[in-house]
């Protein structure tokens, strides 16, 4: 058989394999020996490694409306990410009704460069009736918060409403995720430090102590236990929280997964002191010893996957009051090369483990049944990395509107060479190619189930 495309080289599938990948109509049709397949187009790699397309399940395309779907997905393509799952906390209005959800689907189909699935959310004290409607429209998961960043756009959801939503998501086998921080603890400390004039960068860390995360997480684990919820906990930042999740999951058989973000493994309070607002994120960066423990837990296999929590703010670097600066870091352009350099090149993670943390584990948890593996029948999504091609990260590199990063000026040892979505190149030779048009990926309950 002559294929549309053959991708040839060393690829990651249950370890490193060398061979040909036959692609037809955007799907992987055949895995074969090296130089055994023919195609109209052959893409051959020698010094590179072909990974299953990476997935970032924690992206905020519209927390800064000047970013938007096209710019964010261009950043994803450049960063080696073939699928994003976009968060619902859009500005000025969150995606908390089926009407808003459907408008966002149109945005994806018109403007996305890579594939996009969508989170939904719920308004505070109302809107539970929208959950099933958004599931039916294709929501892949729902995101709620126990901390109120904004009463309309990013509200805290009371426990009685969480229980009602858990019942619906459980019935539909849909993931329910949380930004888990204790609002009472944090608000009290922020008010205290502000009144005392303690507004330097380190007070962001001090206003969000470990118990502000772990206390919120423990409550959600208990609610999930009693309501049979399929729970996910985002941006876990502290090793004590990891220990607690693992113990409660084992003792009570709770259906829970959790992620950390690239910044919680690579940055710490020293970074916060040095870079100020550029290093501000929620939860706050932890002490060096705590970051070291979190890395040890990752090495042991405790953390399910890693995300960017891409929040592309353009921050005022002259702001001296840390509490006035927006929270969040850019990530889509840089997370994969930064983390490949950090985990594989420096810490000795193998390519299979890296693939699991950034692709297959995410696909499995979110029921992205066509994504996350180089196997026959899967989407032909690939990220090609040269592990030995150093480059310097400059501000001009970014596709995202935010080019503010602690990592700017660093030399990164690995480089994204090509990004392929459903057999079409979206990034090659330092250019986003626009050869592919991204598409909306609905949840299994929203249209995909009938295909399998």
N, C-alpha and C positions, 0 to 999 in steps of 0.2 A: 504493500500500500504506500502511496505517496502522500505525505502529510502536508498540511498548510505550513507548519513550522516544525523544525527539529531543534531542540536545545541540547547541546552536546558538551559534556565536561564532567567535573566532579560535583555531585549533588548530595544533599543531606536527606536520607530516608533510612531510618534504623541504622544510623552511622553514616559514614562516607562511602558513596558508591561512584563508580565511573562508568558512564554510558550515555545512551541517547534517550531523549524524552520526545516522543511523538505527539504532536498537538493537532487537533482538528476541531474547528468551530469553538475555539476557546477552552477546550477540555484536554486533559491528559488522557490519551487513548492507549499509549503503549510505552512501557519502559523496556529498553533493549540494551544489548551490548554496545560497546564503544564502536562508532562508525559503522553501524549496521542498518540505520534507517535513512531514508531519502525524503526530501521535502522541497517545496518551492523556495523556502527560505531556511537556511541553516545558520544558527547562531552558535558559534563554538568558543569555548573558554578554555584557557590553559592554566593560568596561575590563580584563577578565581575559584570561589566556592558558590554553588547555586543552592540557595535556601528556599524552602517554601515561603511564599510571600508573607511578610510580617504583618501583624494585626495590632492596631492600637485601639483598645476598647475604652479609652478615657481621654476624649478630645473635646475641647470647647471651641467650636468654630465661631460662635457668635457671642461669647462673653464680651469680646470687643467686636462690635458690628463691622468695623473697618477691615476685619480679617475676612469673614465670609467663607462660603463653601468653596469657591474656586481657588482662592489664595491658600486656604488650609490644605486642600487636597493636592495642590501643587507642591506645597511643603512636604506632604506625606510622600509623594512620588519621589522627590529628591532625597528624602530620608530613608528610602527603601521600604516604605509601608504601603501595602497594596489594598488594605481594607481598614477603614476607621469606623468606630462606633461613636457617633456624635452625641454629646450630652444635651439635655433638654433645657439648660438654664440660659436661654438666649436673652439677649438684650434688644429691645426693652421688655419683651414678654416671653415667659417660659412656654415650652411645648406641653401644655396641660389640658388640651382639648383635641378631639379628633380633627376638627377643622384646621387648627394650627399644624397638626401632624401632617395632614395631607398636603398643605401648602409647602411644607419642608421637603416632602417627597418630590414635588415638582422642582424645587430648587436643586435637589441632588441630580435629577435626571437632566436638567439643563446645564448645570455648572460644574459638576464633579469631574475630576480627572481620574481618581481611583474609586473603588467601590465603597459604599457607605451604608451602614445599618444605623438605626436610630433608637435611642432611649426615649421613653416618655416619663412624665412626672405628674404630680397632682397638686392642685392648689390647697392651701391651708384651710382646713375645716370645711372643704366642699370639693366636689368634683370626683368623688370616688366612682360615680356612675360613668365617668369617661374612661376608666381603666380598661374595661372589656372592649369598648369601642376602639381604643388605640391598639389593643392586642389584635383585634380583628383586622385593623388597617395595616398591621405589619410591625408594630413595636417589638423589638427583640428583647427588651428588658425595661425595668423601671428603676428610677433613681430618686431617692428621698434623702432628706438631711435632718439631723438632730440639732444642727446649729444654724441659726438664722443670719445669713449674710445680707439678705434683703427681704422684706416681708412679702413682696410680690414675686420677684424673680427667683429668689433662692431662700424660701421660707423653711423654718423648722416645722416638722409635722408631728402633732401630738400622738401619744401612744394609742389612744382609742382609734384614731384614723389609720395608724400603721397596721393595727390588727385587722381592720376591715380590708385593707389593701392586700395584706398577706393572704387572706382567705381567697381572694380572687386570683392572685398570681400563683398560688399553690395549685388551685384547681386547673389552671392552664399550663402548669409546668414552666412558668416564666420566672426568670431571675429577678429578684428584688434586691437592689444594692443601696448602700447608705454611705453618705459622708457622716462619719461617726465621731462627733466631738460634743463634749458636755458644755452646753451654752451657759449654764449658771456659773460654772467655775471660771470660764474664760471671760465672760462679761464682767464679773466682779473684779478679776485681776486687771483687766484692761482699764476699767474705771479707776481702780486704785492707783495704778502706775501713772495714768494720765494726770490725775489730781496731784500727784507728787512730782510731776515734771520729769518722770522717768520714761523718755520716749526714744531713747537710742535703740539701735537695731536689736540688740540682745534681749530687750524686753518683749519683743514679739515671741521669742522662745520661752521666756520666763512666764509669759501670760498664758501659755498653752502647755502646762506641765504634763508628764506622762499620764496621770490619772484623768486628765480631760479627754484623752482618747480611750483609755482602757475601760473607764466607767461607762461610757456610751456604748462601747462594743459589748460589754457584758450584758447590758440590758437588752440589746438587740438579739444577742444569742439566745437569751431566755425567751423572748417573744417568738423567735423563729422556732424554738423547740416546741412551744405549746401550740403553735399554729401551722406546723408542718411546712414552713416556708423554705423555699430555695433561695438561700441568702448569699449575698456577696458583699464584702467589705472593701471599700476602695482606699487607696493611699495609706495603708498601715505603715506607721513610721517608727514604732518603738518595739524593741525586742520583748518587753514584758507583755505587750498586747499579743504578739505572736505566740508566746508560750501559753497564754490564757486561751486563745482560740484553739490551739492544738489540743489542749487538755479537755476543754468542754466539748469539742467535736468528737473526741474519742470516747469520753465518758457517756455522753448523752446522744450519740449518733446524730448530730445536727448536720443537716445538708448545707454546708457552708464552704465557700472558697474566699480567698482574699489575695489582694495584690499589694505590692509596694510600687513606688515610682523611682525612676532612675536617679532623681535628686537625693532620695533618702539613703541610697547606697554609696553615693559619690561625694556628697557635700555634708557639711556639719556646721556647728555653731561658729567655728572659726571662719567659715565662708560667709556666714551671716554678718559677723562683725566686720569683715573686710569689705564686702560688696554691698551691704545695706539693703536698700529696697530691691535691688536686682536679685537678691537671694531670698526674698520674702515669699513664702508659700504656706498654705494651710493643709495639714498640720505644719507646725514650724520644724525647721531643721533641728536635729538632735545633737547631743554631745559626741565628740569623737569616739569615746569608748562604747557608746550606744550604737553608733553606726557600724563599728567593728563587730559588735554582737549580731546586728541585723545581717551583715554579710555572712557571718558564720552560719546563721540559720538558713540563709539562701543556699549556701554550699551543702548543707545537710538535707535540703529538699523540703523545707517547711513552707516556703512561699510559693503560691500557685503560678503567678505570672507577674510581669513587670509592664507598667504603662508609663505614659509621659505626663498625664494630667495637663496637656497642652493648653495654656491660657495666655494668649498672645497680647498681653498688655504692653503699651509703650509708656514706661514709667518715667516720672520726673526724678532724675538721679540726684537732684539737689535737695529733695525732700528730706528733712532731718527728723521729722516725726514719723516713726515707723508705722504707727497706727493709722496714719492718713494715706499710706501707699496701698495700691491694690495688691492682692495676693495671687500668686501664680507665676509660673515660668513657661517660657517657650520650650518646645520639645520636638515637634514633628520633624523638623529638618535635621536634627542632630542626635536624637536619642540612640538610634541603632549604631551608627559608627562610634559614638562615645562609649556605648556599653559593650560593643564587640571588643574594642580596645581594652576596656576595663576588665571584663569578665573572661574573655577567651585569651587574649594576648598576655594579660598581666596576672590573672588569677587562675588560669589553667582550666576553665570550663571547656568541655568539648563542644563541638558544633551541634551535636544532637541535643544536648541540654539547652544550649542557647536557642535553638529552634523551638523547643518546647515552651520555654519561658516567654517567647515573643510571638509565637504563632499557634502551635497545635493545642496547647493547653487552653488558650483563649477560645479557639474555634470550638473545641469540645464543650466548654462550659456554656457558651452562648448558642449552641446548636447551629453553628455555621458549618453545615454538613458538607459543603463543597470546598471548604477552605482549610488551610493549615497543614497539608501534607503533600508530598510529591508521591502520589499514588494514582493508579489508573482510575478514571472516573471523576477525579477532582478538577477544580478550576486550574487552568494553567497560569497560576500566580507565582512569580519567582522574584527573589531579591538576590542579586549577584554582588558578592563582596570580594574585593582583593584584600587579603589579610595583611599584606606587606607592601602597602603603598601609602607612605606617610604624606600628610598634607596639613597645612595650617588653616585653622578656622578663623575666617575674617568676617567682619560685619556684612560685607557685600555678598556673602554666600547665600543668605537666607531668601527663601520664597515667602515665608511668613512675614507679616507686617512688623512683627517684633524680632529685632536682631540683637536684643539685649540678653546676654548670657554670661554667666561666670566662666564658661569654657572658651570664650573668645580669646584669640591669641595663642591657644594651645595647639601643639602639634598632635594630630590624631593618627595612629598607626595604620588604621584600616579605612578603606574608602568604598563607598557604594559606586559600583560601575554601571549597573543597569537595573531597572525596575520594570517588571512585565506583569500586566494585569489581563487575565483571560487571553493570553497569547499575543497581546499587543504591547509594544514598548511604550512606556510613559516617561521614562527617564533614561538618558544615555549620554555619555560623554559630556557630563556637566550641564546638560540641557533637559528641561521638561519638554517632551516632544509633542504632546497632545495627539498622539496616534490613537489613543484609546479614549472613549467616553465612559466615565464611571457610571455605575448604575446603583439604584436603591436595592438593598438586600433585605427583604422582609423576614420577620421571624417565622418560624415553622407554623405558628397558628394564624399567620396573616397571609397565606397564599402559597407557601412552599410545600406544605405537608402533602398535598395531592400529587406532587412530583415524585414521591418516593414510595 
